[in-house]
Amino acid sequence: MYNPLIALLIGTAVTAVLLLLFWPERGWYWRWQQTRGLTQRVLTEDALKFIHKQEMRGEKPTLAAIAGTLHINQNDTAVLLTHMQNEQLLTLQEGQIQLTPPGREAALHIIRAHRLWERHLAEETGYGEVEWHGRAEQIEHRLSPEEVEALAERLGHPTHDPHGDPIPTASGEIVTHGGLALTQLPLDTPARIVHLEDEPELVYAQLAAEGVHPGMMVRVVETSPERIRFWANGNEHWLAPIIAANVSVVETETAVAPEPTPAGEPLTALKPGETGEVVAISATCRGAERRRFMDLGILRGAKITVGFRSPSGDPVAYQIRGATIALRREQAAFISVKRDA
């Protein structure tokens, strides 16, 4: 028997479900569509990055290689590449995959965003270096061109990321490091590290654990199928050749000039009572030490005042962000400041 109340309740429930599913911009269907669109864009941008990287290496990107990089099957990869071709991001001719000018421009934008964000993580956060790449992978797809340019300006328009990879300029220009693998460096030849390959992650983690980084001066003293033995910053290091091949160096006679550092002087140059503005923390300060500085509020733009020295002269008390901290002279030397007038 027909019951108007039950019919009304059923109609209300159906309407509520339909609204829940299809409410513009908030319903489940629309959210699913947005998520689907985001996934498509992420896959497209990751494919552009990989194809550009292969072209820079002089290698031909293949369907199988792109599928492996994106972690999707080859059928889905073929559909994706066809879509990218329809969007005029690449060409597919006789099995050759090549970026078009718009595709290359899009690839350079995402690479620029990634490497600038890695620089931000290295200089302005306390994240460990093995985390930089993964976190930049997450954020690179969310940055608009305007946000990327604002980030570059805040960082002082750096030319290389913390691993030594060149950061494309806004116009797409790239300054390569021009290095050779550490395994190819002649014995007893002074050189400087200009790049560390940050993929695969396990290899980079070993390099980070060894403490090597761009800017270090090195000299190889032994090469064998089992190990590469070298001196860097007064310490002896050993790396397996397969790991050492991920380190690029240039001989000091032909080394490119170091990237300019922000104008400033060491914190140790300030006298008691003087105040300076933090402009940078040395790139050689890494890991737990750098994270401690960040936790103490020692960030770009922070004001720091020299307090009093201990009777022995070391450590020294400093005031920053309303707190008093103690730093040893060797720690303060990592911090560059611009003295207040």
C-alpha positions in Angstrom: 0.0 0.0 0.0 1.3 3.4 -1.0 2.6 5.4 2.0 3.3 9.1 1.3 5.6 9.5 4.3 7.8 6.5 3.2 7.8 7.8 -0.4 8.9 11.3 0.9 11.7 9.7 3.0 12.9 7.6 0.1 12.8 10.7 -2.2 14.7 12.8 0.3 17.3 10.0 0.8 17.8 9.7 -3.0 18.1 13.4 -3.4 20.7 13.5 -0.6 22.7 10.8 -2.2 22.6 12.5 -5.6 23.8 15.7 -4.0 26.5 13.9 -2.1 27.7 12.4 -5.4 27.3 15.3 -7.8 27.3 18.5 -5.8 29.5 20.9 -7.9 33.1 21.0 -6.8 32.3 19.2 -3.5 30.5 16.0 -4.4 32.3 12.7 -4.6 32.1 12.5 -8.3 33.7 15.9 -8.8 36.4 15.2 -6.3 37.1 11.9 -8.1 37.3 13.8 -11.4 39.7 16.3 -9.8 41.9 13.5 -8.4 41.8 11.8 -11.8 42.8 15.0 -13.5 45.6 15.6 -11.0 47.0 12.1 -11.5 46.9 12.6 -15.3 48.8 15.8 -14.9 51.4 14.3 -12.5 52.0 11.4 -14.9 52.3 13.8 -17.8 54.8 16.0 -16.1 56.8 13.1 -14.8 56.9 11.7 -18.3 58.1 15.1 -19.6 60.9 15.1 -17.0 62.1 11.7 -17.9 62.0 12.2 -21.7 64.0 15.5 -21.2 66.5 13.7 -19.0 67.0 11.0 -21.6 67.4 13.6 -24.4 70.0 15.5 -22.3 72.0 12.2 -21.9 71.8 11.6 -25.7 69.7 8.5 -25.1 66.4 7.6 -26.7 63.4 7.3 -24.4 61.4 4.1 -24.9 57.9 3.1 -24.1 59.2 0.4 -21.6 61.5 2.9 -19.9 58.8 5.5 -19.5 56.4 2.9 -18.1 59.0 1.7 -15.6 59.7 5.3 -14.5 56.0 6.0 -14.0 55.2 2.6 -12.5 52.3 2.0 -14.8 51.8 -0.7 -17.5 52.8 -0.2 -21.1 49.3 0.0 -22.4 48.4 2.9 -20.1 51.8 4.5 -21.0 50.9 4.3 -24.7 47.5 6.0 -24.0 49.3 8.7 -22.0 51.8 9.4 -24.8 49.1 9.6 -27.3 47.3 12.1 -25.2 50.5 14.1 -24.8 51.0 14.0 -28.6 47.4 15.3 -29.0 48.4 18.1 -26.6 51.4 18.8 -28.9 53.9 18.1 -26.0 55.7 15.4 -28.0 55.9 13.7 -31.4 55.7 10.0 -32.1 57.3 9.2 -35.4 58.7 5.8 -36.4 59.1 4.7 -32.8 61.0 7.9 -31.9 59.7 9.9 -28.9 60.7 13.6 -29.0 59.6 16.6 -27.1 58.2 19.6 -29.0 59.2 23.1 -28.0 56.0 23.5 -25.8 56.8 20.0 -24.3 60.4 21.0 -23.5 59.2 24.3 -22.0 56.8 22.4 -19.7 59.5 19.9 -18.8 61.9 22.7 -17.9 59.3 24.3 -15.7 58.7 21.2 -13.6 62.5 20.5 -13.4 63.0 24.1 -12.3 60.3 23.8 -9.6 61.8 20.5 -8.3 65.4 21.8 -8.1 64.4 25.1 -6.5 62.3 23.3 -3.9 65.3 21.0 -3.1 67.4 24.2 -2.6 64.7 25.6 -0.3 64.7 22.3 1.7 68.5 22.4 2.0 68.8 26.0 3.0 65.6 26.8 4.9 64.4 23.7 6.6 65.9 21.0 8.8 65.0 18.0 6.6 67.9 15.6 6.0 69.5 15.5 2.6 68.1 12.0 1.8 64.6 13.5 2.1 65.1 16.4 -0.3 64.4 14.6 -3.5 61.2 12.8 -2.4 59.7 15.9 -0.8 60.5 17.9 -3.9 58.8 15.2 -6.0 55.6 15.8 -4.0 55.5 19.6 -4.2 56.8 20.2 -7.8 53.4 19.6 -9.4 51.7 22.1 -7.2 53.8 25.2 -7.9 52.5 27.7 -10.4 55.0 29.6 -12.6 54.4 32.7 -10.4 55.2 30.7 -7.2 58.3 29.2 -8.8 59.6 32.7 -9.7 58.9 34.0 -6.2 60.8 31.1 -4.8 63.8 31.7 -7.1 63.8 35.3 -6.1 63.7 34.5 -2.4 66.6 32.1 -2.8 68.7 34.6 -4.7 68.3 32.9 -8.1 70.6 30.0 -7.5 72.1 28.2 -10.6 72.4 24.7 -9.1 70.4 22.6 -6.6 72.1 21.0 -3.5 73.2 18.0 -5.5 74.9 20.1 -8.2 72.2 19.7 -10.8 71.7 22.9 -12.9 68.5 24.8 -12.2 67.0 26.0 -15.5 66.4 29.7 -15.7 63.0 31.2 -16.3 63.8 31.3 -20.0 65.0 27.7 -20.1 68.7 28.1 -20.1 70.8 25.5 -18.4 74.4 25.8 -17.1 75.8 22.2 -17.0 78.5 21.3 -14.4 80.8 19.7 -17.1 82.2 17.1 -14.7 83.5 13.6 -15.1 82.9 10.6 -12.9 85.1 10.3 -9.9 86.1 6.8 -11.2 87.6 8.6 -14.3 89.7 11.1 -12.4 93.4 10.5 -12.8 95.3 9.5 -9.6 96.7 12.4 -7.5 94.8 15.0 -9.4 93.2 17.8 -7.3 89.5 18.2 -8.2 86.3 19.5 -6.8 82.9 17.7 -6.5 80.3 19.4 -8.6 77.5 16.9 -8.7 76.0 13.9 -6.8 73.4 11.8 -8.6 70.4 11.6 -6.2 68.9 8.6 -7.9 68.6 5.7 -7.1 67.8 6.6 -3.5 69.9 3.8 -1.9 73.0 5.0 -3.8 72.5 8.6 -2.7 72.0 7.5 0.9 75.4 5.9 0.9 77.0 9.1 -0.5 75.2 11.2 2.1 76.4 8.8 4.9 79.9 9.1 3.6 79.6 12.9 4.0 80.6 13.9 0.5 78.8 16.9 -1.1 79.3 19.4 -3.9 82.1 21.8 -3.3 84.4 19.4 -1.5 88.0 19.2 -2.8 89.1 15.6 -3.5 92.2 13.7 -4.6 92.0 10.1 -5.7 94.9 8.0 -4.3 93.9 4.5 -5.3 91.7 2.9 -8.0 90.8 -0.7 -8.1 87.9 -2.9 -9.2 87.0 -3.2 -5.5 87.2 0.4 -4.4 88.0 4.1 -5.1 90.1 5.6 -2.2 90.3 9.3 -2.0 91.0 12.2 0.3 88.4 15.0 0.9 88.6 17.8 3.4 91.4 16.1 5.2 89.6 12.8 5.6 90.2 9.5 3.8 87.2 7.9 2.1 86.5 4.6 0.3 83.7 4.0 -2.2 82.8 1.0 -4.4 83.3 2.0 -8.0 79.5 1.6 -8.7 78.9 4.2 -6.0 81.8 6.5 -6.9 80.5 6.7 -10.5 77.6 8.8 -9.2 80.0 11.5 -8.1 81.0 14.1 -10.7 84.2 16.2 -10.3 86.1 18.8 -12.3 89.9 19.2 -12.1 90.6 22.4 -10.2 92.6 23.8 -13.1 89.4 23.8 -15.2 86.8 24.0 -12.5 83.9 26.3 -12.9 83.8 29.2 -10.4 81.9 28.4 -7.2 78.4 29.8 -7.1 78.4 33.2 -5.4 77.3 33.2 -1.8 75.1 35.9 -0.3 77.0 39.1 0.8 77.9 38.8 4.5 80.6 37.8 6.9 81.0 35.0 9.5 79.0 35.4 12.7 82.3 35.0 14.5 83.4 38.5 13.2 80.7 40.2 15.3 81.7 41.7 18.7 79.6 41.5 21.9 76.6 43.7 21.6 76.6 43.8 17.8 73.7 42.5 15.7 73.5 40.9 12.3 70.9 39.5 10.0 71.4 35.8 9.0 71.9 35.6 5.2 73.0 31.9 4.9 74.2 28.8 6.5 77.2 27.2 4.9 76.5 24.3 2.5 79.1 22.3 4.3 76.9 22.3 7.4 74.6 19.3 7.0 72.6 16.7 8.8 72.0 17.0 12.6 74.0 20.2 12.9 72.0 22.0 10.3 68.7 20.7 11.7 69.8 22.0 15.1 70.4 25.5 13.7 67.0 25.4 12.1 65.3 24.4 15.4 67.1 27.3 17.2 65.5 29.7 14.7 68.7 30.4 12.8 67.0 31.0 9.4 67.6 33.5 6.6 66.4 37.0 7.7 66.6 36.3 11.5 68.3 38.8 13.7 71.1 37.5 16.0 73.0 39.5 18.6 76.3 38.6 20.2 75.8 38.3 24.0 78.7 37.4 26.2 81.7 35.1 25.9 82.5 32.4 28.4 85.7 32.9 30.4 87.6 30.7 28.0 86.2 32.6 25.0 84.3 29.6 23.7 81.3 29.1 23.5 79.6 32.4 23.0 76.1 33.4 24.0 73.8 34.8 21.3 70.3 36.2 21.5 67.9 35.2 18.7 64.1 35.4 18.5 63.9 36.2 22.2 66.0 33.3 23.4 69.6 32.9 24.4 71.6 30.2 22.8 75.3 29.1 23.0 77.4 28.3 20.0 81.0 27.1 19.7 83.2 29.2 17.4 83.4 26.3 14.9 79.6 26.3 14.8 79.2 30.1 14.5 81.7 30.0 11.5 79.0 28.2 9.5 76.6 31.2 9.8 76.9 34.2 7.5 75.4 37.4 8.6 75.0 41.0 7.3 76.0 43.4 10.1 73.4 46.0 11.2 74.5 49.5 10.4 
